[in-house]
Amino acid sequence: MGENSKANGDQVQARRDKEEAEEKNNEGKELPLMALNHVSRLCRNVKESIDFYTKVLGFVLIERPPAFDFDGAWLFNYGVGIHLVQSKDEDRLPDTDHLDPMDNHISFQCEDMGAIEKRLKEFNIKYMKRTVEDDESGTAIDQLFFNDPDGFMIEICNCENLKLVPAGSLGQIKLPFDRHNPPVETRNGDDDHATN
């Protein structure tokens, strides 16, 4: 029994030593990434998708560089862009009636879940609502899942209730600050950074 305990202790120590060595090796090699820039979505109909993202989710249609000579649109808000591209093959698009929280989706953090639920009802958008509770911490997360017109699932949540805790010793969580936002041309033509 004593030898097994010593062997297990040696394995644990060896793993810790390896993690520390990897961490020291990665010091000073931080990637210059700042934030998520955009999510690209194929569309059955770019106009319908623009209407959805602007009217339901409050995105703003922005100009695209003229070099992009294919049918599509760029939208921006909340520090992230949505790039819409007209699909040439509808078989590449998901089923518009499928809602499964365990499937691929993008998620937006929200301050007022009730306001979003009301908006979904106003636009007659089918959604799934759930609350996930962690008995240990007493934290509850509210979630709304729904699809865009092309079947891509979107989640709205109040995930700010969750504390971000690194699961290992490698890496540091890097939170973006205002500098990741591109300059915004205001109505008077000045370049500025967006404010709330």
VEXSENU-131019 format. One line per field, with one value per atom (N, C-alpha, C): residue number from 0; residue in three letters; atom name; y, z, x. Coordinates in Angstrom, 1 decimal, m for minus. Each point is the difference from the previous one (the first is absolute). Example, Ala and Ser with C-alpha at 12.3 -4.5 7.8 and 13.67 -1.06 7.14 Angstrom:
<atoms>
pos = [0:0:0:1:1:1]
code = [ALA:ALA:ALA:SER:SER:SER]
site = [N:CA:C:N:CA:C]
y = [m5.7:1.2:1.2:1.1:1.1:1.1]
z = [7.8:0.0:0.0:m0.7:0.0:0.8]
x = [13.2:m0.9:0.9:m0.4:0.9:m0.8]
</atoms>
This chain:
<atoms>
pos = [0:0:0:1:1:1:2:2:2:3:3:3:4:4:4:5:5:5:6:6:6:7:7:7:8:8:8:9:9:9:10:10:10:11:11:11:12:12:12:13:13:13:14:14:14:15:15:15:16:16:16:17:17:17:18:18:18:19:19:19:20:20:20:21:21:21:22:22:22:23:23:23:24:24:24:25:25:25:26:26:26:27:27:27:28:28:28:29:29:29:30:30:30:31:31:31:32:32:32:33:33:33:34:34:34:35:35:35:36:36:36:37:37:37:38:38:38:39:39:39:40:40:40:41:41:41:42:42:42:43:43:43:44:44:44:45:45:45:46:46:46:47:47:47:48:48:48:49:49:49:50:50:50:51:51:51:52:52:52:53:53:53:54:54:54:55:55:55:56:56:56:57:57:57:58:58:58:59:59:59:60:60:60:61:61:61:62:62:62:63:63:63:64:64:64:65:65:65:66:66:66:67:67:67:68:68:68:69:69:69:70:70:70:71:71:71:72:72:72:73:73:73:74:74:74:75:75:75:76:76:76:77:77:77:78:78:78:79:79:79:80:80:80:81:81:81:82:82:82:83:83:83:84:84:84:85:85:85:86:86:86:87:87:87:88:88:88:89:89:89:90:90:90:91:91:91:92:92:92:93:93:93:94:94:94:95:95:95:96:96:96:97:97:97:98:98:98:99:99:99:100:100:100:101:101:101:102:102:102:103:103:103:104:104:104:105:105:105:106:106:106:107:107:107:108:108:108:109:109:109:110:110:110:111:111:111:112:112:112:113:113:113:114:114:114:115:115:115:116:116:116:117:117:117:118:118:118:119:119:119:120:120:120:121:121:121:122:122:122:123:123:123:124:124:124:125:125:125:126:126:126:127:127:127:128:128:128:129:129:129:130:130:130:131:131:131:132:132:132:133:133:133:134:134:134:135:135:135:136:136:136:137:137:137:138:138:138:139:139:139:140:140:140:141:141:141:142:142:142:143:143:143:144:144:144:145:145:145:146:146:146:147:147:147:148:148:148:149:149:149:150:150:150:151:151:151:152:152:152:153:153:153:154:154:154:155:155:155:156:156:156:157:157:157:158:158:158:159:159:159:160:160:160:161:161:161:162:162:162:163:163:163:164:164:164:165:165:165:166:166:166:167:167:167:168:168:168:169:169:169:170:170:170:171:171:171:172:172:172:173:173:173:174:174:174:175:175:175:176:176:176:177:177:177:178:178:178:179:179:179:180:180:180:181:181:181:182:182:182:183:183:183:184:184:184:185:185:185:186:186:186:187:187:187:188:188:188:189:189:189:190:190:190:191:191:191:192:192:192:193:193:193:194:194:194:195:195:195]
code = [MET:MET:MET:GLY:GLY:GLY:GLU:GLU:GLU:ASN:ASN:ASN:SER:SER:SER:LYS:LYS:LYS:ALA:ALA:ALA:ASN:ASN:ASN:GLY:GLY:GLY:ASP:ASP:ASP:GLN:GLN:GLN:VAL:VAL:VAL:GLN:GLN:GLN:ALA:ALA:ALA:ARG:ARG:ARG:ARG:ARG:ARG:ASP:ASP:ASP:LYS:LYS:LYS:GLU:GLU:GLU:GLU:GLU:GLU:ALA:ALA:ALA:GLU:GLU:GLU:GLU:GLU:GLU:LYS:LYS:LYS:ASN:ASN:ASN:ASN:ASN:ASN:GLU:GLU:GLU:GLY:GLY:GLY:LYS:LYS:LYS:GLU:GLU:GLU:LEU:LEU:LEU:PRO:PRO:PRO:LEU:LEU:LEU:MET:MET:MET:ALA:ALA:ALA:LEU:LEU:LEU:ASN:ASN:ASN:HIS:HIS:HIS:VAL:VAL:VAL:SER:SER:SER:ARG:ARG:ARG:LEU:LEU:LEU:CYS:CYS:CYS:ARG:ARG:ARG:ASN:ASN:ASN:VAL:VAL:VAL:LYS:LYS:LYS:GLU:GLU:GLU:SER:SER:SER:ILE:ILE:ILE:ASP:ASP:ASP:PHE:PHE:PHE:TYR:TYR:TYR:THR:THR:THR:LYS:LYS:LYS:VAL:VAL:VAL:LEU:LEU:LEU:GLY:GLY:GLY:PHE:PHE:PHE:VAL:VAL:VAL:LEU:LEU:LEU:ILE:ILE:ILE:GLU:GLU:GLU:ARG:ARG:ARG:PRO:PRO:PRO:PRO:PRO:PRO:ALA:ALA:ALA:PHE:PHE:PHE:ASP:ASP:ASP:PHE:PHE:PHE:ASP:ASP:ASP:GLY:GLY:GLY:ALA:ALA:ALA:TRP:TRP:TRP:LEU:LEU:LEU:PHE:PHE:PHE:ASN:ASN:ASN:TYR:TYR:TYR:GLY:GLY:GLY:VAL:VAL:VAL:GLY:GLY:GLY:ILE:ILE:ILE:HIS:HIS:HIS:LEU:LEU:LEU:VAL:VAL:VAL:GLN:GLN:GLN:SER:SER:SER:LYS:LYS:LYS:ASP:ASP:ASP:GLU:GLU:GLU:ASP:ASP:ASP:ARG:ARG:ARG:LEU:LEU:LEU:PRO:PRO:PRO:ASP:ASP:ASP:THR:THR:THR:ASP:ASP:ASP:HIS:HIS:HIS:LEU:LEU:LEU:ASP:ASP:ASP:PRO:PRO:PRO:MET:MET:MET:ASP:ASP:ASP:ASN:ASN:ASN:HIS:HIS:HIS:ILE:ILE:ILE:SER:SER:SER:PHE:PHE:PHE:GLN:GLN:GLN:CYS:CYS:CYS:GLU:GLU:GLU:ASP:ASP:ASP:MET:MET:MET:GLY:GLY:GLY:ALA:ALA:ALA:ILE:ILE:ILE:GLU:GLU:GLU:LYS:LYS:LYS:ARG:ARG:ARG:LEU:LEU:LEU:LYS:LYS:LYS:GLU:GLU:GLU:PHE:PHE:PHE:ASN:ASN:ASN:ILE:ILE:ILE:LYS:LYS:LYS:TYR:TYR:TYR:MET:MET:MET:LYS:LYS:LYS:ARG:ARG:ARG:THR:THR:THR:VAL:VAL:VAL:GLU:GLU:GLU:ASP:ASP:ASP:ASP:ASP:ASP:GLU:GLU:GLU:SER:SER:SER:GLY:GLY:GLY:THR:THR:THR:ALA:ALA:ALA:ILE:ILE:ILE:ASP:ASP:ASP:GLN:GLN:GLN:LEU:LEU:LEU:PHE:PHE:PHE:PHE:PHE:PHE:ASN:ASN:ASN:ASP:ASP:ASP:PRO:PRO:PRO:ASP:ASP:ASP:GLY:GLY:GLY:PHE:PHE:PHE:MET:MET:MET:ILE:ILE:ILE:GLU:GLU:GLU:ILE:ILE:ILE:CYS:CYS:CYS:ASN:ASN:ASN:CYS:CYS:CYS:GLU:GLU:GLU:ASN:ASN:ASN:LEU:LEU:LEU:LYS:LYS:LYS:LEU:LEU:LEU:VAL:VAL:VAL:PRO:PRO:PRO:ALA:ALA:ALA:GLY:GLY:GLY:SER:SER:SER:LEU:LEU:LEU:GLY:GLY:GLY:GLN:GLN:GLN:ILE:ILE:ILE:LYS:LYS:LYS:LEU:LEU:LEU:PRO:PRO:PRO:PHE:PHE:PHE:ASP:ASP:ASP:ARG:ARG:ARG:HIS:HIS:HIS:ASN:ASN:ASN:PRO:PRO:PRO:PRO:PRO:PRO:VAL:VAL:VAL:GLU:GLU:GLU:THR:THR:THR:ARG:ARG:ARG:ASN:ASN:ASN:GLY:GLY:GLY:ASP:ASP:ASP:ASP:ASP:ASP:ASP:ASP:ASP:HIS:HIS:HIS:ALA:ALA:ALA:THR:THR:THR:ASN:ASN:ASN]
site = [N:CA:C:N:CA:C:N:CA:C:N:CA:C:N:CA:C:N:CA:C:N:CA:C:N:CA:C:N:CA:C:N:CA:C:N:CA:C:N:CA:C:N:CA:C:N:CA:C:N:CA:C:N:CA:C:N:CA:C:N:CA:C:N:CA:C:N:CA:C:N:CA:C:N:CA:C:N:CA:C:N:CA:C:N:CA:C:N:CA:C:N:CA:C:N:CA:C:N:CA:C:N:CA:C:N:CA:C:N:CA:C:N:CA:C:N:CA:C:N:CA:C:N:CA:C:N:CA:C:N:CA:C:N:CA:C:N:CA:C:N:CA:C:N:CA:C:N:CA:C:N:CA:C:N:CA:C:N:CA:C:N:CA:C:N:CA:C:N:CA:C:N:CA:C:N:CA:C:N:CA:C:N:CA:C:N:CA:C:N:CA:C:N:CA:C:N:CA:C:N:CA:C:N:CA:C:N:CA:C:N:CA:C:N:CA:C:N:CA:C:N:CA:C:N:CA:C:N:CA:C:N:CA:C:N:CA:C:N:CA:C:N:CA:C:N:CA:C:N:CA:C:N:CA:C:N:CA:C:N:CA:C:N:CA:C:N:CA:C:N:CA:C:N:CA:C:N:CA:C:N:CA:C:N:CA:C:N:CA:C:N:CA:C:N:CA:C:N:CA:C:N:CA:C:N:CA:C:N:CA:C:N:CA:C:N:CA:C:N:CA:C:N:CA:C:N:CA:C:N:CA:C:N:CA:C:N:CA:C:N:CA:C:N:CA:C:N:CA:C:N:CA:C:N:CA:C:N:CA:C:N:CA:C:N:CA:C:N:CA:C:N:CA:C:N:CA:C:N:CA:C:N:CA:C:N:CA:C:N:CA:C:N:CA:C:N:CA:C:N:CA:C:N:CA:C:N:CA:C:N:CA:C:N:CA:C:N:CA:C:N:CA:C:N:CA:C:N:CA:C:N:CA:C:N:CA:C:N:CA:C:N:CA:C:N:CA:C:N:CA:C:N:CA:C:N:CA:C:N:CA:C:N:CA:C:N:CA:C:N:CA:C:N:CA:C:N:CA:C:N:CA:C:N:CA:C:N:CA:C:N:CA:C:N:CA:C:N:CA:C:N:CA:C:N:CA:C:N:CA:C:N:CA:C:N:CA:C:N:CA:C:N:CA:C:N:CA:C:N:CA:C:N:CA:C:N:CA:C:N:CA:C:N:CA:C:N:CA:C:N:CA:C:N:CA:C:N:CA:C:N:CA:C:N:CA:C:N:CA:C:N:CA:C:N:CA:C:N:CA:C:N:CA:C:N:CA:C:N:CA:C:N:CA:C:N:CA:C:N:CA:C:N:CA:C:N:CA:C:N:CA:C:N:CA:C:N:CA:C:N:CA:C:N:CA:C:N:CA:C:N:CA:C:N:CA:C:N:CA:C:N:CA:C:N:CA:C:N:CA:C:N:CA:C:N:CA:C:N:CA:C:N:CA:C:N:CA:C:N:CA:C:N:CA:C:N:CA:C:N:CA:C:N:CA:C]
y = [m1.2:1.2:1.3:0.0:1.1:0.3:m1.1:0.2:0.6:m0.5:0.6:1.5:0.4:1.4:0.8:m0.5:0.7:0.1:m1.1:0.1:1.0:0.0:1.0:1.4:0.2:1.3:0.4:m0.9:0.3:0.4:m0.7:0.3:1.4:0.3:1.4:1.0:m0.2:1.0:0.1:m1.1:0.1:0.8:m0.2:0.8:1.5:0.3:1.4:0.6:m0.8:0.5:0.3:m0.9:0.2:1.2:0.2:1.2:1.3:0.0:1.2:0.2:m1.0:0.2:0.5:m0.5:0.5:1.5:0.3:1.4:0.9:m0.4:0.9:0.1:m1.1:0.0:1.0:0.1:0.9:1.4:0.3:1.4:0.9:1.1:1.0:m0.3:m1.1:m0.4:0.2:1.0:0.3:0.4:m0.6:0.3:1.4:0.7:1.4:0.1:m1.0:0.0:0.9:0.7:1.0:m0.4:m0.5:m0.3:m0.7:m0.6:m0.5:1.1:m0.1:1.1:m0.2:m1.1:m0.3:m1.5:m0.2:m1.4:0.1:m1.0:0.0:m1.0:0.4:m0.9:0.0:m1.2:m0.2:0.3:0.5:0.4:m0.5:m0.3:m0.4:1.3:1.1:1.3:1.1:0.7:1.0:1.1:0.4:1.1:m0.4:m1.3:m0.5:m0.1:m0.4:m0.1:1.3:1.0:1.4:0.5:m0.2:0.4:m0.6:m1.3:m0.7:0.5:0.1:0.5:1.4:0.9:1.4:0.2:m0.6:0.3:m0.8:m1.3:m0.8:0.2:0.0:0.0:1.4:1.0:1.3:0.2:m0.8:0.2:1.1:0.7:1.1:m0.5:0.3:m0.3:1.0:m0.6:0.9:m0.2:0.9:m0.2:m1.1:m0.7:m1.0:0.5:m0.4:0.4:m0.4:0.9:m0.4:m1.2:m0.4:m1.2:m1.2:0.0:m1.2:0.1:m0.6:0.1:m1.1:m0.6:m1.1:0.5:m0.6:0.5:m0.3:1.0:m0.2:1.4:0.0:1.2:m0.1:1.1:0.1:0.7:m0.5:0.6:0.1:1.0:0.1:0.6:m0.5:0.6:m0.9:0.6:m0.8:m0.5:0.7:m0.3:m1.2:m0.5:m1.1:0.2:m0.5:0.1:m1.3:0.1:m1.2:0.3:m1.0:0.1:m1.0:0.5:m0.8:m0.2:m1.3:m0.4:m0.8:0.4:m0.7:m1.4:m1.0:m1.4:m0.4:m0.7:m0.6:m1.4:m0.6:m1.3:m0.1:m0.1:0.0:m1.3:m1.0:m1.3:0.3:1.1:0.3:0.8:0.3:0.7:m0.9:0.3:m0.9:0.1:m1.0:m0.1:1.2:0.8:1.2:m0.4:m1.2:m0.3:m0.7:m0.3:m0.8:0.9:m0.2:0.7:m1.0:0.0:m0.9:0.8:0.4:0.7:m0.6:m1.3:m0.7:0.1:0.7:0.1:1.3:0.1:1.3:1.2:1.1:1.2:1.1:1.3:1.1:0.5:0.7:0.4:1.5:0.7:1.4:0.2:0.7:0.3:1.1:m0.1:0.9:0.5:1.3:0.6:m0.2:m0.2:m0.1:m1.1:m1.2:m1.1:0.2:0.6:0.2:0.9:1.0:0.9:m0.8:m0.9:m0.8:m1.0:m0.6:m1.0:0.8:1.2:0.8:0.3:0.3:0.3:m1.2:m1.2:m1.2:m0.2:0.2:m0.2:1.0:1.3:1.0:m0.4:m0.6:m0.4:m1.5:m0.6:m1.3:m1.0:0.1:m0.9:m1.2:m1.2:m1.2:0.0:m0.3:0.0:m1.1:m0.3:m1.0:0.8:m0.1:0.7:m1.0:0.2:m0.9:0.8:m0.6:0.5:m1.1:0.2:m1.0:0.5:m0.8:0.4:m0.9:0.6:m0.7:0.0:m1.2:m0.1:0.4:m0.3:0.2:1.5:0.8:1.4:0.9:m0.6:0.7:0.9:m0.1:0.8:m0.5:0.8:m0.4:0.8:m0.7:0.7:m0.2:1.1:m0.1:0.0:m0.8:m0.1:0.0:0.7:m0.1:m0.5:m1.0:m0.5:0.2:0.5:0.1:0.0:m0.1:m0.1:1.3:0.4:1.1:m0.6:0.8:m0.5:m1.2:m0.1:m1.1:m1.2:0.0:m1.2:0.0:1.0:0.1:0.4:m0.8:0.2:1.2:0.7:1.1:m0.2:0.3:m0.1:1.5:0.3:1.2:m0.4:0.5:m0.5:1.1:m0.3:0.9:m0.7:m0.4:m0.8:0.8:1.3:0.8:m0.5:m0.8:m0.5:m1.1:m0.5:m1.0:0.6:m0.5:0.4:m0.8:0.7:m0.6:m0.5:m1.4:m0.6:m0.9:0.4:m0.9:m1.4:m1.0:m1.4:m0.6:0.6:m0.5:1.1:m0.3:1.0:0.7:m0.4:0.6:1.1:1.1:1.1:0.9:1.2:1.0:0.6:0.2:0.6:1.5:0.3:1.4:0.6:1.0:0.7:1.2:0.2:1.1:1.3:1.1:1.3:0.8:1.2:0.8:0.0:m0.2:0.1:m1.0:m1.1:m1.0:0.5:1.0:0.5:0.9:m0.3:0.9:1.4:0.9:1.4:0.0:0.8:0.1:1.4:0.1:1.3:0.5:1.1:0.4:0.8:0.4:0.7:1.3:0.7:1.2:m0.2:m1.3:m0.3:m0.2:0.2:m0.1:m1.5:m0.4:m1.4:0.0:m0.9:m0.1:m1.4:m0.3:m1.4:0.0:m1.0:m0.1:0.0:0.6:0.0:m0.5:m0.3:m0.5:1.1]
z = [0.0:0.0:0.0:0.8:0.1:m1.4:m0.7:m1.3:m1.0:0.0:m1.0:0.3:1.3:0.3:m0.4:0.2:m0.5:m1.5:m0.7:m1.5:m0.5:0.7:m0.4:0.3:1.1:0.4:m1.0:m0.4:m1.0:m1.4:m0.4:m1.2:0.0:1.1:0.2:m0.1:0.7:0.0:m1.4:m0.7:m1.3:m0.9:0.1:m0.8:0.3:1.3:0.4:m0.5:0.1:m0.6:m1.5:m0.7:m1.4:m0.3:0.7:m0.2:0.3:1.0:0.4:m1.1:m0.5:m1.1:m1.2:m0.4:m1.2:0.2:1.2:0.3:m0.1:0.5:m0.1:m1.4:m0.8:m1.4:m0.8:0.4:m0.7:0.5:1.1:0.5:m1.1:m0.1:m1.0:m1.4:m0.2:m1.4:m0.1:0.7:m0.1:m1.4:m0.5:m1.4:0.0:m1.0:m0.1:m0.4:0.4:m0.3:0.9:m0.5:0.9:0.3:m1.0:0.2:m1.2:0.1:m1.1:m0.9:m1.3:m1.0:m0.6:m0.5:m0.7:m0.1:m0.2:m0.3:m1.4:m0.8:m1.4:m0.1:m0.7:m0.2:m1.4:m0.5:m1.3:0.1:m1.1:0.0:m1.2:0.2:m1.1:m0.7:0.8:m0.6:0.9:m0.6:0.8:0.6:m0.8:0.4:1.3:0.0:1.1:1.2:m0.2:1.2:0.5:m0.9:0.5:0.8:m0.4:0.7:1.4:0.1:1.3:0.9:m0.4:0.8:0.4:m0.8:0.3:0.9:m0.4:0.7:1.3:0.0:1.2:1.0:m0.5:0.8:0.1:m0.7:0.1:m0.7:m0.9:m0.7:m1.0:m0.4:m1.0:m1.2:m1.2:m1.3:m0.2:m0.3:m0.3:m1.4:m0.5:m1.4:0.0:m1.2:m0.3:m0.9:0.0:m1.0:m1.4:m1.0:m1.3:m0.6:0.5:m0.5:0.1:1.0:0.2:m1.0:m1.2:m1.1:0.0:1.1:0.0:0.9:m0.1:0.8:1.4:0.8:1.5:0.7:1.3:0.8:1.3:0.5:1.3:0.9:1.3:1.0:1.2:0.9:1.2:1.1:1.2:1.3:1.1:1.2:1.2:0.0:m0.8:m0.1:m0.9:m0.8:m0.9:m1.3:m1.1:m1.3:m0.4:m0.8:m0.7:m1.5:m0.6:m1.5:m0.6:m0.9:m0.7:m1.4:m0.4:m1.4:m0.6:m1.2:m0.7:m0.4:0.4:m0.2:m1.4:m0.6:m1.4:0.1:1.2:0.2:1.3:m0.1:1.2:0.8:m0.5:0.7:1.1:m0.1:1.0:1.2:m0.1:1.1:1.0:1.2:1.0:m0.1:0.6:0.1:0.8:m0.5:0.7:1.2:0.2:1.1:1.2:m0.1:0.9:1.1:1.3:1.1:1.0:0.2:0.9:0.7:1.3:0.6:0.0:m0.3:m0.1:m1.4:m0.9:m1.4:m0.1:m1.2:m0.3:0.1:0.6:0.1:0.4:m0.2:0.5:1.2:1.0:1.1:0.3:0.4:0.4:1.4:0.8:1.4:0.0:1.0:0.1:1.4:0.1:1.3:0.4:m0.9:0.2:m0.8:0.6:m0.8:m0.3:0.9:m0.3:m1.2:m0.2:m1.2:m1.3:0.1:m1.2:m0.3:1.1:m0.2:m0.6:0.5:m0.5:m1.5:m0.4:m1.4:m0.9:0.5:m0.8:m0.2:1.0:m0.1:m1.0:0.0:m0.9:m1.5:m0.2:m1.4:m0.3:0.9:m0.1:m0.3:0.7:m0.2:1.1:m0.5:0.8:0.8:1.3:0.8:1.1:0.6:1.2:1.1:1.2:1.2:1.0:0.7:1.1:1.0:1.2:1.0:0.5:0.1:0.4:1.4:1.0:1.4:0.5:0.6:0.7:1.5:0.5:1.4:0.9:m0.4:0.8:0.2:m1.1:0.2:0.1:m0.3:0.1:m1.2:m1.0:m1.2:m1.0:m0.6:m1.0:m1.3:m1.1:m1.3:m0.8:m0.4:m0.9:m1.4:m0.9:m1.4:m0.9:m1.1:m1.1:m1.2:m0.7:m1.2:m1.1:m1.2:m1.2:m1.2:m1.2:m1.2:m0.8:m0.8:m0.9:m1.2:m1.0:m1.2:m0.7:0.1:m0.7:0.9:1.2:0.8:1.0:0.0:0.9:1.4:0.9:1.4:0.7:0.8:0.8:1.4:0.9:1.4:0.6:0.8:0.8:1.5:0.7:1.4:1.0:1.2:1.0:0.7:m0.9:0.4:0.9:0.1:0.8:1.5:0.3:1.3:0.3:m1.0:0.2:0.2:0.9:0.3:m1.0:m0.7:m0.9:0.8:0.1:0.8:m1.0:m0.2:m0.9:0.6:m0.9:0.4:0.1:m0.4:0.1:0.3:0.1:0.4:m1.2:m1.2:m1.2:m0.5:m0.4:m0.6:1.0:m0.5:0.9:m0.8:0.7:m0.7:m0.3:m1.3:m0.4:m0.4:0.7:m0.3:m0.9:m1.0:m0.9:0.7:m0.4:0.4:m1.2:0.1:m1.1:m1.2:0.2:m1.2:m1.1:0.3:m1.0:m1.0:0.4:m0.9:m1.1:m1.2:m1.1:0.1:m0.6:0.0:m0.7:0.6:m0.5:m0.6:m1.2:m0.5:0.5:0.7:0.6:m1.0:0.3:m1.0:m0.4:0.8:m0.5:m0.8:m0.2:m0.9:0.8:1.3:0.8:0.2:0.1:0.4:1.5:0.6:1.5:0.4:1.2:0.5:0.6:m0.3:0.4:1.6:0.5:1.4:0.3:1.2:0.3:0.2]
x = [0.8:m0.8:0.9:1.0:0.9:0.7:0.4:0.7:m1.0:m1.3:m1.0:m0.2:m0.1:m0.1:1.1:1.3:1.2:0.0:m0.4:0.0:m1.0:m1.2:m1.0:0.4:0.7:0.5:1.1:0.8:1.1:m0.6:m1.1:m0.7:m0.6:m0.6:m0.7:1.1:1.1:1.1:0.6:0.2:0.5:m0.9:m1.3:m1.0:0.1:0.1:0.2:1.2:1.1:1.3:m0.1:m0.6:m0.2:m0.8:m1.1:m0.9:0.8:0.8:0.8:1.0:0.7:1.0:m0.7:m1.2:m0.7:m0.4:m0.4:m0.4:1.2:1.1:1.2:0.5:m0.2:0.4:m0.9:m1.3:m0.9:0.0:0.7:0.1:0.6:m0.6:0.5:m0.4:m0.7:m0.4:m1.5:m0.6:m1.4:m0.4:m1.0:m0.5:m0.6:0.2:m0.5:m1.5:m0.8:m1.4:m0.7:m1.1:m0.7:m1.4:m0.7:m1.5:m0.5:m1.2:m0.7:m0.4:0.3:m0.3:m1.4:m0.2:m1.3:m0.3:m1.3:m0.5:m0.6:0.4:m0.5:m1.1:m1.1:m1.2:m0.4:m0.2:m0.6:m1.5:m0.6:m1.4:m0.8:m1.2:m1.0:m0.3:m0.2:m0.4:0.7:1.0:0.7:m0.9:m1.0:m0.9:m0.8:m0.5:m0.8:0.9:1.3:0.9:0.4:0.2:0.2:m1.1:m1.3:m1.1:m0.1:0.3:0.0:1.1:1.2:1.1:m0.1:m0.6:m0.2:m1.2:m1.1:m1.3:m0.1:0.4:m0.2:1.2:1.2:1.2:0.7:m0.5:0.6:1.3:0.4:1.3:m0.2:1.1:0.0:0.7:m0.7:0.6:1.1:1.2:1.2:0.5:0.8:0.5:1.0:0.0:1.0:1.1:1.2:1.0:m0.5:0.1:m0.4:0.7:1.1:0.7:m0.8:m0.9:m0.9:m1.1:0.2:m1.0:m1.0:m0.3:m1.0:m1.1:m1.2:m1.2:0.2:m0.1:0.1:m0.1:0.2:m0.2:0.8:0.4:0.7:m0.9:m0.1:m0.7:0.9:m0.2:0.8:m0.8:0.3:m0.4:0.5:0.0:0.3:1.5:0.8:1.4:0.3:m0.9:0.2:m0.8:0.6:m0.6:m0.7:m1.0:m0.7:0.2:0.7:0.1:m0.9:m0.9:m1.0:0.5:m0.1:0.4:m1.1:m0.4:m1.0:0.5:m0.8:0.4:m0.3:0.9:m0.2:m0.6:0.0:m0.4:m0.8:m1.3:m0.9:0.3:0.6:0.2:1.1:0.7:1.0:m0.6:m1.3:m0.7:m0.7:0.0:m0.7:m1.5:m0.7:m1.4:m0.5:m1.0:m0.5:m0.9:m0.5:m0.9:0.7:1.3:0.8:0.5:m0.3:0.5:0.6:1.3:0.6:1.2:m0.2:1.1:1.4:0.0:1.3:0.6:m0.7:0.5:0.8:0.6:0.8:m0.9:0.5:m0.7:1.0:m0.5:0.7:m0.8:0.6:m0.7:0.3:m1.0:0.1:m0.4:0.8:m0.3:m1.0:m0.9:m1.1:m0.2:m0.4:m0.3:m1.5:m0.9:m1.4:m0.7:0.0:m0.5:m1.5:m0.7:m1.5:m0.2:0.8:m0.1:0.3:0.9:0.3:m1.1:m0.5:m1.1:m1.3:m0.2:m1.1:0.2:1.2:0.3:m0.2:0.5:m0.2:m1.5:m0.8:m1.5:m0.5:0.4:m0.5:0.3:1.1:0.4:m0.5:m0.7:m0.5:1.1:1.0:1.2:m0.1:0.0:0.0:1.3:m0.1:1.2:m0.2:1.1:0.1:0.6:m0.7:0.5:0.4:1.1:0.4:0.9:0.0:0.9:0.8:1.3:1.0:0.5:m0.2:0.4:1.1:1.0:1.1:m0.3:m0.3:m0.4:1.2:1.2:1.1:0.3:m0.1:0.3:m1.3:m1.1:m1.3:m0.2:0.9:m0.1:m1.0:m0.8:m1.0:0.2:m0.1:0.2:m1.3:m0.5:m1.2:0.5:m0.7:0.4:m1.3:0.1:m1.0:0.8:m0.6:0.6:m1.1:0.5:m0.8:0.8:m0.6:0.7:m0.1:1.0:m0.1:m0.8:m0.3:m0.8:0.7:1.3:0.7:0.2:m0.5:0.1:1.2:0.8:1.1:m0.5:0.4:m0.5:0.7:m0.8:0.5:m0.4:0.8:m0.3:0.1:m0.9:0.1:0.0:1.0:0.1:0.5:m0.1:0.6:1.2:0.9:1.1:1.0:m0.2:0.9:m0.1:m1.0:m0.2:1.1:0.6:1.1:1.3:0.8:1.3:0.9:0.9:1.0:1.2:0.1:1.1:0.8:1.3:0.8:0.0:m0.1:m0.1:1.4:1.0:1.4:0.9:1.3:1.0:0.5:m0.4:0.5:m0.9:0.6:m0.8:m0.6:m0.2:m0.7:m1.2:m1.0:m1.2:0.3:m0.2:0.2:m1.3:m0.4:m1.3:0.3:m0.9:0.2:m0.5:0.7:m0.4:m0.4:m0.3:m0.6:0.9:1.3:0.9:m0.3:m0.7:m0.3:m1.1:m0.7:m1.1:0.6:m0.5:0.5:m0.5:0.6:m0.5:m1.4:m0.9:m1.4:m0.2:m0.5:m0.3:m1.4:0.0:m1.2:m0.8:m1.2:m0.9:0.6:0.9:0.6:1.3:0.3:1.1:1.3:0.1:1.2:0.2:1.3:0.3:0.1:m0.7:0.0:m0.2:0.2:m0.3:m1.4:m0.7:m1.4:m0.1:m1.0:m0.2:m1.4:m0.3:m1.3:m1.0]
</atoms>
